[in-house]
Amino acid sequence: MKLNTTNSVMALATTFADKGDWIVEQQFVLQMGSSYLLAHGIGTPLQKDAVTTVTVPADGQYNVLVRTKNWTKHWSDGPTPGIFSVLIDGQSDGITYGTDSVNWYWQRGGKVALTAGEHTIALHDLTGFDGRCDAVILTTEDYTPSESLEEYFELREALLGKPVVEDKGSYDFVVVGGGISGICAALAASRLGLKVALIQDRYVLGGNNSSEVRVGLGGQINIDPYPSLGYLLNEIGPDRIGNARGAHHYQDDKKLKVVLAEKNISLFMGYTVIEVEKNGDAIASVVAQEATAQNRIKISGKYFSDCTGDAHLGYMAGAECRMGREARAEFDERLAPEKADDMTMGVSIEWYCEDWNTPCTFPDSLDWGLRLDEYTVEPVHRANWYWEVGMMDDQVADAEKIRDYGMYVAYSTFSYCKNRYSKKEDWTCTHLTWVSHVSGKRESRRIMGDYILREQDLTRPIRHEDETCTTTWRIDQHYPMEKNSKDYPNQEWLSYGVLTPIDFYALPYRCFYSKDVKNMFMAGRNISVTHIALGSTRVMRTCGLIGEVVGMAAAVCARRDAMPRDVYTTYFEDLKELMRKGTGRTDVPYTQFYHQVDRTGHQAEDR
């Protein structure tokens, strides 16, 4: 049965005129089809509702349908805390939303009598524990859509109209992803004269080093054989140490200011690339959807770089990607498992609490939270790198579930310490101040280039004729903590690091472009490496160096009317000349001294 749209209206939650205290969540557009509103109150009900106005076409009895989910049902059959109500003209329809399916679905609400004309819809949070709403439908039809994404998109088009795509023109270089690697790629290319589009799916630049995730920079810069590489990152990198600190530690404004100062960069914030158009084996353009208004834009380009971390651009463009661990025999890697598998390093959801002078309470999560006791609880005030989830899940397909489990563990831990811990009196004045709702990822897809970096490249080491920037971090592999895995089978949330020393190693340029998509580079954690080699190349200062090199290589391509592979085969001397000079300023204070040495083998909440 199809919905008769004559007497039906849809309101996307992110387009509500007043979003109140709800926040726009856009991490999972490619998985569930949309951005949505999230009630991220960290255990305190939101004070201000999200409100909008819709026009009902005719008098009648209207059914309320809400696209939502029960996010804790993956781990608990108890009553979920992620709930909210819907108010029509200020009155609840009597239904609590977010209580049923663990997947995104259309929950049936009550019936409301409405007259033709304008009416208000409000989302009223009940708990502050991450209730979520994508859309509300009012319809006189007795119809409930399925969970199918295909049907969802058909509904959106029928009720909201076919999306209009605004053409934003053509660029020399299109960078998708505004983390550290993407920023550096865009800046380097811009300073070498290219017209650059930088597309970032969030409203903040910096990726894992932003105030949304709060991970400090790791690795070294300004290292031989090209010691001028890294001054660019020094311009944007924060000068403060630590993970899970106050927002000001990550200096988002510093990154944004440097990017906005570049007249050759057009910055598109809050846009997720959802489609790729190709011309033969090259990318011609991308279509991106904005998170709040959900309008769409088209951006064309001659060269592209996938700096998304998850390799979304490369995957959509048909590049060969890998995810998980290679078998030991494939590359003769000593650290690899005997058999290939899907395990990856996991996601960290950072959080912290603070001791104030005022007593406070926090809801007891006994009915729905993680089952903890005196021997399994981690009574710390700050999460750090080893709070790690999702190693056995699909880091792309299961991204929302993984993020949710990180929040689930954080809430459950704090709740236990406040309400049930044997030393709970020490927590009387402890307030849960911040819990990230943005995933701090280490690993997902990797795009294959003309060379795949292996363990022995780093440990022997093996030098290559196309060496570029230098990785300085040890091979840092994470595994589920054995005791935690035993206590929480298939629900691990603690990890440990295994560190293998390496000499400083210059990365081959052939790892920085796709072997399949002829005009696409990649920079960041999705470059062409094995799972084992990723343990060294994934840290953010190294990713920034890779981005700077890729921006330079794009400039060489533009100057020579060449493709990324041609830089290796024909024009590598051009790239070497640029790498010797660098693209960063040397007349600004040098601040990049912290986390130069890998210390992740040490598990501590405060370092």
C-alpha positions as CSV (number, residue, x, y, z in Angstrom):
1,M,0.0,0.0,0.0
2,K,1.3,3.5,-0.9
3,L,0.5,6.6,1.2
4,N,-2.2,8.8,-0.4
5,T,-0.4,12.2,-0.1
6,T,-3.4,14.3,-0.7
7,N,-4.2,14.6,3.0
8,S,-0.7,14.1,4.4
9,V,2.1,16.4,5.4
10,M,5.7,15.7,6.5
11,A,8.0,17.8,8.6
12,L,11.7,17.0,8.7
13,A,12.9,17.5,12.3
14,T,16.1,19.3,11.2
15,T,14.0,21.9,9.3
16,F,11.9,22.9,12.4
17,A,11.8,26.6,12.6
18,D,12.9,26.6,16.2
19,K,15.1,23.6,17.2
20,G,15.1,24.5,20.9
21,D,17.8,22.6,22.8
22,W,17.8,19.7,20.3
23,I,20.9,19.4,18.2
24,V,21.3,18.4,14.5
25,E,22.9,15.0,14.1
26,Q,24.4,14.3,10.7
27,Q,26.9,11.5,11.2
28,F,24.7,8.7,9.8
29,V,23.1,10.2,6.6
30,L,24.6,7.5,4.4
31,Q,23.3,4.7,6.7
32,M,19.8,5.9,7.7
33,G,19.1,8.4,4.9
34,S,18.9,11.7,6.7
35,S,20.2,13.9,9.4
36,Y,18.0,14.2,12.5
37,L,17.4,15.9,15.8
38,L,19.1,14.5,19.0
39,A,18.1,15.2,22.6
40,H,21.6,15.2,23.9
41,G,21.0,16.5,27.4
42,I,23.5,14.2,29.2
43,G,20.8,12.9,31.5
44,T,18.9,16.2,32.0
45,P,15.7,16.7,30.1
46,L,16.0,19.5,27.5
47,Q,14.4,22.7,28.6
48,K,13.3,24.0,25.2
49,D,11.2,22.1,22.7
50,A,11.8,22.0,19.0
51,V,8.8,23.6,17.3
52,T,7.6,24.2,13.8
53,T,4.4,25.0,11.9
54,V,2.8,22.9,9.2
55,T,-0.2,23.5,7.0
56,V,-2.9,20.8,7.1
57,P,-4.8,20.6,3.8
58,A,-8.2,19.7,5.1
59,D,-10.3,19.1,8.2
60,G,-10.0,15.5,9.5
61,Q,-8.8,13.0,12.0
62,Y,-5.0,12.8,11.5
63,N,-2.7,9.9,12.5
64,V,0.7,10.9,13.8
65,L,3.7,9.0,12.5
66,V,7.2,9.6,13.8
67,R,10.4,8.3,12.4
68,T,12.6,7.3,15.4
69,K,14.3,4.4,17.1
70,N,14.9,2.8,20.5
71,W,18.7,3.2,20.7
72,T,19.3,1.1,23.9
73,K,17.5,-1.9,22.7
74,H,20.7,-3.4,21.3
75,W,21.8,-4.1,24.8
76,S,18.7,-3.9,27.1
77,D,15.1,-5.0,27.1
78,G,14.3,-2.6,29.9
79,P,12.5,0.7,29.4
80,T,14.7,2.9,27.3
81,P,15.6,6.4,28.4
82,G,15.7,7.8,24.9
83,I,12.1,9.0,24.8
84,F,10.1,12.1,23.9
85,S,6.6,13.2,23.2
86,V,5.0,15.0,20.3
87,L,2.8,18.0,20.9
88,I,0.3,19.1,18.3
89,D,-0.9,22.7,19.0
90,G,0.6,22.3,22.5
91,Q,-1.2,19.0,23.4
92,S,0.4,15.6,23.5
93,D,-1.1,12.8,21.5
94,G,-0.6,10.5,24.5
95,I,2.2,8.4,23.0
96,T,5.8,8.1,24.2
97,Y,8.1,7.9,21.2
98,G,11.3,6.0,20.8
99,T,10.2,2.9,22.7
100,D,10.1,0.1,20.1
101,S,12.4,-0.9,17.2
102,V,16.1,-0.8,17.5
103,N,16.2,0.2,13.8
104,W,14.9,3.5,12.4
105,Y,11.1,3.0,11.9
106,W,7.8,4.8,11.7
107,Q,6.2,4.7,15.2
108,R,2.4,5.0,15.2
109,G,1.1,7.8,17.4
110,G,-2.4,8.9,18.4
111,K,-5.2,10.5,16.4
112,V,-5.7,14.2,16.5
113,A,-8.6,16.2,15.1
114,L,-7.3,19.1,13.0
115,T,-8.9,21.8,10.8
116,A,-7.5,22.9,7.5
117,G,-4.7,25.5,8.1
118,E,-1.7,26.0,10.2
119,H,-0.8,23.9,13.3
120,T,2.3,23.6,15.4
121,I,4.3,20.5,16.0
122,A,6.7,20.3,19.0
123,L,9.2,17.7,20.1
124,H,9.3,17.5,23.9
125,D,12.2,15.6,25.3
126,L,11.5,13.6,28.5
127,T,14.9,12.5,29.8
128,G,17.9,14.1,28.1
129,F,19.2,10.7,27.1
130,D,19.5,11.1,23.4
131,G,16.0,10.5,22.1
132,R,15.9,11.1,18.4
133,C,13.5,12.2,15.7
134,D,14.0,12.3,11.9
135,A,10.5,13.3,10.7
136,V,6.8,13.6,11.6
137,I,4.0,12.8,9.3
138,L,0.3,13.9,9.8
139,T,-2.0,11.8,7.6
140,T,-5.7,10.9,7.4
141,E,-4.6,7.5,5.9
142,D,-4.5,4.4,8.0
143,Y,-1.0,3.6,6.8
144,T,2.4,2.9,8.4
145,P,5.5,3.0,6.2
146,S,8.0,0.2,6.4
147,E,11.6,0.5,7.6
148,S,12.8,0.4,3.9
149,L,15.1,3.2,2.9
150,E,13.7,3.0,-0.6
151,E,10.2,3.6,0.6
152,Y,11.4,6.4,2.9
153,F,13.0,8.3,0.0
154,E,9.9,7.8,-2.1
155,L,7.8,9.2,0.8
156,R,10.1,12.3,1.1
157,E,9.9,13.0,-2.6
158,A,6.1,12.5,-2.6
159,L,5.4,14.8,0.4
160,L,8.3,17.3,0.1
161,G,8.9,17.4,-3.6
162,K,11.9,16.2,-5.6
163,P,15.1,17.7,-4.2
164,V,16.5,20.6,-6.1
165,V,20.3,20.5,-6.7
166,E,22.0,23.8,-6.8
167,D,25.1,23.9,-9.0
168,K,28.0,25.4,-7.2
169,G,30.4,25.4,-10.1
170,S,33.7,23.7,-11.0
171,Y,37.0,23.7,-9.0
172,D,40.5,22.7,-9.7
173,F,40.6,20.6,-6.5
174,V,37.7,19.2,-4.4
175,V,38.6,18.0,-0.9
176,V,35.9,15.9,0.8
177,G,36.4,15.9,4.6
178,G,37.5,18.7,6.8
179,G,39.5,16.9,9.4
180,I,43.2,17.7,9.9
181,S,44.2,15.9,6.6
182,G,41.5,17.6,4.6
183,I,42.3,21.1,6.0
184,C,46.0,20.7,5.1
185,A,45.3,19.3,1.6
186,A,43.0,22.3,0.9
187,L,45.4,24.9,2.3
188,A,48.4,23.5,0.5
189,A,46.6,23.4,-2.9
190,S,45.1,26.9,-2.4
191,R,48.5,28.4,-1.6
192,L,49.9,26.9,-4.8
193,G,47.2,28.6,-6.8
194,L,44.4,26.1,-7.2
195,K,40.8,27.0,-6.8
196,V,39.7,24.6,-4.0
197,A,36.3,23.4,-2.6
198,L,36.5,22.0,0.9
199,I,33.4,20.0,1.8
200,Q,33.0,19.2,5.5
201,D,30.0,17.1,6.8
202,R,30.0,18.9,10.2
203,Y,29.7,22.6,11.1
204,V,33.1,22.4,12.8
205,L,36.5,21.8,11.2
206,G,39.2,19.5,12.7
207,G,37.6,16.0,12.8
208,N,39.0,14.1,15.8
209,N,40.9,17.2,16.9
210,S,37.8,19.3,17.1
211,S,35.8,20.3,20.2
212,E,33.2,17.8,19.1
213,V,35.5,14.8,19.6
214,R,38.5,16.2,21.6
215,V,41.5,14.1,20.8
216,G,44.9,15.6,21.0
217,L,47.3,15.6,18.1
218,G,49.9,12.8,18.0
219,G,53.1,12.3,16.0
220,Q,55.9,14.6,14.9
221,I,56.2,17.1,12.0
222,N,59.2,18.9,10.4
223,I,61.2,15.7,10.0
224,D,63.7,14.7,7.3
225,P,63.8,14.1,4.4
226,Y,61.5,17.1,4.0
227,P,61.7,19.1,7.2
228,S,59.6,22.0,5.8
229,L,56.5,19.8,5.8
230,G,54.5,20.5,8.9
231,Y,54.7,24.2,9.3
232,L,51.3,24.2,7.7
233,L,49.8,22.0,10.5
234,N,51.5,24.2,13.1
235,E,49.3,27.1,11.8
236,I,46.1,25.2,12.6
237,G,47.1,22.9,15.4
238,P,46.1,23.7,19.0
239,D,48.8,24.4,21.5
240,R,47.2,22.5,24.4
241,I,47.6,18.9,25.5
242,G,45.2,16.2,26.3
243,N,42.1,14.2,25.4
244,A,38.6,14.9,26.6
245,R,39.3,18.4,27.9
246,G,37.3,21.6,27.7
247,A,36.2,22.8,24.2
248,H,38.7,25.7,24.2
249,H,41.6,23.2,24.3
250,Y,41.0,22.3,20.7
251,Q,40.9,25.8,19.3
252,D,38.3,25.3,16.5
253,D,38.4,29.0,15.8
254,K,42.1,28.8,14.9
255,K,41.5,26.2,12.2
256,L,38.6,28.1,10.8
257,K,40.4,31.4,10.7
258,V,43.3,30.0,8.7
259,V,40.9,28.4,6.2
260,L,38.7,31.5,5.8
261,A,41.8,33.6,5.1
262,E,42.5,31.7,1.9
263,K,40.8,33.5,-1.0
264,N,41.1,30.4,-3.2
265,I,39.1,28.1,-0.8
266,S,35.3,27.9,-0.9
267,L,34.2,26.2,2.3
268,F,31.0,24.2,2.5
269,M,30.2,23.3,6.1
270,G,27.6,20.8,7.2
271,Y,27.5,19.0,3.8
272,T,27.6,15.2,3.4
273,V,28.5,13.9,0.0
274,I,25.8,11.5,-1.0
275,E,26.3,10.9,-4.7
276,V,29.3,10.7,-7.1
277,E,29.0,11.3,-10.9
278,K,31.8,9.8,-12.9
279,N,33.2,10.3,-16.4
280,G,34.8,7.0,-17.3
281,D,37.2,6.1,-14.5
282,A,37.4,9.7,-13.2
283,I,35.1,11.6,-10.8
284,A,33.3,14.5,-12.5
285,S,31.2,15.9,-9.7
286,V,29.7,15.2,-6.3
287,V,26.3,15.9,-4.8
288,A,26.2,16.9,-1.2
289,Q,23.3,17.3,1.2
290,E,23.3,19.9,4.0
291,A,22.4,18.7,7.4
292,T,19.9,21.3,8.6
293,A,17.8,22.5,5.7
294,Q,18.7,19.3,3.8
295,N,19.2,21.2,0.5
296,R,21.5,19.7,-2.1
297,I,24.4,21.1,-4.0
298,K,26.6,19.9,-6.9
299,I,30.3,20.5,-7.1
300,S,32.4,19.6,-10.1
301,G,36.2,19.3,-10.2
302,K,39.2,18.2,-12.1
303,Y,40.9,16.5,-9.1
304,F,39.4,15.2,-5.9
305,S,40.7,14.0,-2.5
306,D,39.0,11.6,-0.2
307,C,39.8,12.9,3.3
308,T,36.6,11.5,4.9
309,G,38.4,8.9,7.0
310,D,35.7,6.3,6.1
311,A,36.6,6.5,2.4
312,H,33.0,7.4,1.5
313,L,34.0,9.2,-1.6
314,G,36.3,6.5,-2.9
315,Y,33.7,3.8,-2.1
316,M,31.0,5.6,-4.0
317,A,33.3,6.2,-6.9
318,G,34.1,2.4,-7.2
319,A,37.6,2.4,-5.8
320,E,38.9,-0.8,-4.3
321,C,38.6,-0.6,-0.5
322,R,39.6,-2.9,2.4
323,M,38.4,-3.1,5.9
324,G,39.6,-5.4,8.7
325,R,42.7,-7.4,9.2
326,E,44.7,-9.1,6.4
327,A,45.9,-12.7,6.9
328,R,49.6,-13.0,7.9
329,A,50.5,-14.8,4.8
330,E,49.1,-12.2,2.4
331,F,51.9,-9.7,3.1
332,D,54.1,-11.8,5.3
333,E,53.4,-9.5,8.3
334,R,54.5,-10.9,11.6
335,L,51.9,-8.9,13.6
336,A,48.9,-9.9,11.4
337,P,46.6,-12.7,12.5
338,E,46.9,-16.1,10.9
339,K,43.5,-15.7,9.2
340,A,41.9,-12.6,7.8
341,D,39.0,-11.2,9.7
342,D,36.8,-8.1,10.0
343,M,38.2,-6.8,13.3
344,T,39.2,-3.2,13.4
345,M,40.5,-0.8,16.0
346,G,37.4,0.8,17.6
347,V,35.8,4.1,18.4
348,S,36.3,6.3,21.5
349,I,33.5,8.3,22.8
350,E,35.2,10.8,25.1
351,W,33.6,12.2,28.2
352,Y,34.5,13.8,31.5
353,C,33.0,14.8,34.8
354,E,34.0,17.5,37.3
355,D,33.9,18.0,41.1
356,W,32.0,21.1,42.0
357,N,30.9,22.5,45.3
358,T,27.2,21.6,44.7
359,P,25.7,18.2,45.3
360,C,23.8,16.7,42.3
361,T,21.9,13.6,41.3
362,F,22.0,11.5,38.2
363,P,19.3,9.0,37.1
364,D,20.0,5.4,38.1
365,S,20.5,3.4,34.9
366,L,19.7,0.0,36.6
367,D,16.7,-0.7,34.4
368,W,18.3,0.0,31.1
369,G,22.1,0.4,31.5
370,L,25.2,-1.7,31.4
371,R,25.4,-4.2,34.2
372,L,28.3,-3.1,36.4
373,D,29.6,-4.1,39.8
374,E,32.5,-3.2,42.1
375,Y,34.9,-5.3,40.0
376,T,33.9,-4.2,36.5
377,V,33.2,-0.5,37.0
378,E,35.9,2.0,36.0
379,P,35.5,4.8,38.6
380,V,37.3,7.5,36.6
381,H,36.5,11.2,36.0
382,R,37.6,11.1,32.4
383,A,37.5,8.7,29.5
384,N,40.7,8.3,27.5
385,W,41.8,6.4,24.4
386,Y,41.4,2.9,25.9
387,W,37.6,3.4,26.3
388,E,37.1,1.9,22.9
389,V,34.0,0.3,21.4
390,G,32.9,-1.4,18.1
391,M,36.0,-3.5,17.3
392,M,33.9,-6.5,16.2
393,D,31.2,-4.4,14.4
394,D,31.2,-2.9,10.9
395,Q,32.7,0.5,11.4
396,V,30.6,1.9,8.5
397,A,27.3,0.0,8.5
398,D,27.1,-0.1,12.3
399,A,28.4,3.4,12.9
400,E,25.3,4.7,14.8
401,K,25.2,1.5,17.0
402,I,28.9,1.9,17.8
403,R,28.5,5.5,18.7
404,D,25.5,4.7,20.9
405,Y,27.3,2.0,22.8
406,G,30.0,4.4,23.6
407,M,27.5,6.8,25.2
408,Y,25.7,3.9,26.8
409,V,28.9,2.9,28.6
410,A,29.6,6.4,29.7
411,Y,26.1,7.0,31.1
412,S,26.1,3.6,32.8
413,T,29.5,4.2,34.4
414,F,28.7,7.6,35.8
415,S,25.3,6.4,37.0
416,Y,26.8,3.5,38.9
417,C,29.4,5.7,40.5
418,K,26.8,8.2,41.6
419,N,24.1,5.7,42.8
420,R,25.6,2.3,43.6
421,Y,29.4,2.4,44.0
422,S,30.7,1.5,47.5
423,K,32.5,4.9,47.5
424,K,29.6,6.9,46.1
425,E,29.9,9.5,48.8
426,D,33.1,10.6,47.0
427,W,30.8,11.4,44.0
428,T,28.2,13.5,45.7
429,C,29.4,16.7,44.1
430,T,30.6,15.2,40.9
431,H,28.8,16.4,37.8
432,L,28.8,14.7,34.3
433,T,29.9,17.8,32.4
434,W,30.4,16.5,28.8
435,V,29.8,13.4,26.7
436,S,30.7,13.5,23.1
437,H,28.0,12.4,20.7
438,V,30.5,12.4,17.8
439,S,32.5,9.2,17.2
440,G,36.3,9.4,17.5
441,K,37.2,6.8,14.9
442,R,40.5,5.0,14.4
443,E,39.9,2.7,11.5
444,S,37.4,1.8,8.8
445,R,37.8,1.5,5.1
446,R,41.2,1.9,3.4
447,I,41.5,2.8,-0.3
448,M,44.0,0.8,-2.3
449,G,46.7,2.7,-4.3
450,D,49.5,1.6,-6.5
451,Y,51.4,0.6,-3.4
452,I,50.1,-1.0,-0.1
453,L,52.3,-0.1,2.8
454,R,53.1,-3.1,5.0
455,E,54.5,-3.9,8.4
456,Q,58.0,-4.6,7.1
457,D,58.1,-1.3,5.3
458,L,58.1,0.3,8.7
459,T,60.1,-2.2,10.7
460,R,63.0,-3.0,8.4
461,P,62.6,-0.2,7.1
462,I,62.3,-0.3,3.3
463,R,63.0,2.9,1.5
464,H,61.2,3.8,-1.7
465,E,62.1,6.2,-4.6
466,D,58.8,8.1,-4.0
467,E,59.3,8.8,-0.3
468,T,57.4,11.9,1.0
469,C,56.4,12.9,4.5
470,T,57.5,10.9,7.5
471,T,55.5,8.9,10.0
472,T,57.0,8.8,13.5
473,W,54.4,6.9,15.6
474,R,55.1,3.3,16.6
475,I,52.9,0.6,15.1
476,D,50.1,1.1,17.6
477,Q,47.6,-1.7,17.5
478,H,44.6,-1.9,19.9
479,Y,42.9,-5.1,21.0
480,P,39.9,-5.8,23.4
481,M,41.1,-6.0,27.0
482,E,40.8,-9.7,27.9
483,K,39.1,-9.3,31.3
484,N,36.6,-6.8,29.9
485,S,35.8,-9.2,27.0
486,K,35.3,-12.0,29.4
487,D,32.9,-9.9,31.6
488,Y,31.1,-8.4,28.6
489,P,31.3,-10.9,25.7
490,N,30.7,-9.2,22.3
491,Q,30.2,-5.9,24.2
492,E,33.8,-4.9,25.0
493,W,34.4,-1.3,25.9
494,L,38.0,-1.3,27.1
495,S,41.1,-1.9,25.0
496,Y,44.9,-2.2,25.4
497,G,47.6,-1.1,23.1
498,V,50.5,-3.1,21.6
499,L,53.3,-0.9,20.5
500,T,56.0,-2.0,18.0
501,P,58.9,0.4,17.7
502,I,59.9,1.7,14.3
503,D,62.5,4.1,12.9
504,F,61.1,7.3,11.4
505,Y,59.8,6.3,8.0
506,A,59.1,8.3,4.8
507,L,55.8,7.2,3.3
508,P,55.6,6.4,-0.4
509,Y,53.6,8.8,-2.6
510,R,51.9,5.8,-4.3
511,C,49.9,5.2,-1.1
512,F,48.2,8.6,-1.6
513,Y,46.1,8.1,-4.8
514,S,43.6,5.5,-5.9
515,K,44.7,2.8,-8.4
516,D,41.2,2.7,-9.8
517,V,39.8,6.3,-9.8
518,K,42.4,8.1,-11.9
519,N,41.8,11.7,-10.6
520,M,41.3,10.9,-6.9
521,F,43.8,11.3,-4.1
522,M,43.3,10.2,-0.5
523,A,44.8,11.7,2.7
524,G,44.3,10.6,6.3
525,R,43.6,7.2,7.8
526,N,42.1,5.9,4.6
527,I,45.4,5.8,2.6
528,S,46.7,2.6,1.0
529,V,48.1,0.6,3.9
530,T,47.4,-2.7,5.6
531,H,45.7,-2.9,8.9
532,I,49.0,-3.4,10.7
533,A,50.7,-0.4,8.9
534,L,47.7,1.8,9.7
535,G,48.7,1.5,13.4
536,S,51.6,3.9,12.6
537,T,50.1,6.2,9.9
538,R,46.8,7.0,11.4
539,V,47.8,9.7,14.0
540,M,46.7,13.2,13.1
541,R,50.0,15.0,12.7
542,T,51.0,12.4,10.2
543,C,47.6,12.7,8.5
544,G,48.2,16.4,8.3
545,L,51.5,15.9,6.6
546,I,49.9,13.5,4.1
547,G,47.3,16.2,3.4
548,E,49.9,18.8,2.7
549,V,51.7,16.5,0.3
550,V,48.5,15.6,-1.5
551,G,47.6,19.3,-1.9
552,M,51.1,19.8,-3.4
553,A,50.6,16.8,-5.8
554,A,47.3,18.3,-6.9
555,A,49.1,21.5,-7.8
556,V,51.7,19.5,-9.8
557,C,48.8,17.8,-11.6
558,A,47.1,21.1,-12.4
559,R,50.4,22.7,-13.7
560,R,51.3,19.7,-15.9
561,D,47.7,18.8,-16.9
562,A,48.4,15.3,-15.5
563,M,46.8,12.7,-13.2
564,P,47.9,11.6,-9.7
565,R,49.7,8.5,-11.0
566,D,51.7,10.7,-13.5
567,V,53.3,12.6,-10.6
568,Y,54.9,9.3,-9.6
569,T,55.9,8.1,-13.1
570,T,56.9,11.5,-14.7
571,Y,56.7,14.5,-12.4
572,F,58.0,13.4,-9.0
573,E,60.9,15.9,-9.2
574,D,58.2,18.7,-9.3
575,L,56.7,17.3,-6.1
576,K,60.1,17.0,-4.4
577,E,60.8,20.7,-5.1
578,L,57.5,21.7,-3.5
579,M,58.1,19.4,-0.5
580,R,61.5,20.9,0.1
581,K,59.8,24.4,0.4
582,G,56.6,23.4,2.2
583,T,53.5,25.5,2.2
584,G,53.3,26.6,5.8
585,R,54.2,29.9,7.4
586,T,57.4,30.1,9.5
587,D,56.6,33.5,11.0
588,V,54.0,32.3,13.5
589,P,54.7,30.8,17.0
590,Y,55.7,27.1,16.9
591,T,53.4,25.3,19.3
592,Q,53.5,21.6,18.2
593,F,55.5,20.0,21.0
594,Y,53.0,17.8,22.8
595,H,52.2,14.1,22.1
596,Q,55.3,13.9,19.9
597,V,56.1,10.5,21.4
598,D,53.7,7.6,21.5
599,R,52.5,7.1,25.1
600,T,49.3,5.1,24.4
601,G,50.6,2.0,26.0
602,H,50.1,3.7,29.4
603,Q,46.4,3.6,30.5
604,A,45.6,6.6,32.6
605,E,42.6,9.0,32.6
606,D,44.8,12.1,32.9
607,R,47.8,12.5,30.7
